[in-house]
Amino acid sequence: DIQLTQSPSFLSASVGDRVTITCRASQGISDYLAWYQQKPGKAPKLLIYAASTLQSGVPSRFRGSGSGTEFTLTISSLQPEDFATYYCQQLNSYPLTFGGGTKVEIK
Amino acid sequence: EVELVESGGGLVQPGGSLRLSCAASGFTFSDHYMDWVRQAPGKGLEWVGRTRNKANSYTTEYAASVKGRFTISRDDSKNSLYLQMNSLKIEDTAVYYCTRAAGTSFYTAMADHWGQGTLVTVSS
């Protein structure tokens, strides 16, 4: 199975900060990676797929990059509504797997 | 508008069975792969399994943790997805989400729509 390791698992940031979350795969997954945002008590929401393609309706301050085994999700200027937990998911092979999550909290 | 509504969750004893349903609307259900994803209380997301569409023979995939105990099925005539859960364990306690895969390729088989989830509690 492909393991996804997200770092950090927790980060504290201020509104306006640039935030970067990393997702590392235990083996190469090309660019078959998606990112999701989840707020407390809510279902996850798709942000990015194919490693760097922004889902329709997602603000352009979210950016995904990477290929192979290392991927990043960058929020260029953190907004109040961005405080949430973020997950990566690989779609390269079964079983599909998620990273452990990164919780972004207000500093 | 795409809508996914799960039902069937509840309290069940270890070793028991439960069947979850997901009613889909707002899209051509029969075209899409459908997944179940779960989230234990206070924990991260875990992919449970997938059913492909008719064009791909309704084949299924499962996580190792549920293989042999859980069965995913669908009824395209009713726009419904199901998760039959047998031999339930305490560690199966979670919110179960029904999700739609956007497409059928590696690039597009991510979950672009999620239901609100239904809670399954396995406890004696």
Interface residues (C-beta under 8 A of the other chain):
Chain A: D1 S30 D31 Y32 A34 Y36 Q38 A43 P44 K45 L46 Y49 A50 Q55 Y87 Q89 L91 N92 Y94 P95 L96 T97 F98 G99 G100 G101
Chain B: D35 G44 L45 E46 W47 R50 E61 Y62 A63 A64 Y97 A102 F106 Y107 T108 A109 M110 A111 D112 W114 G115 Q116 G117
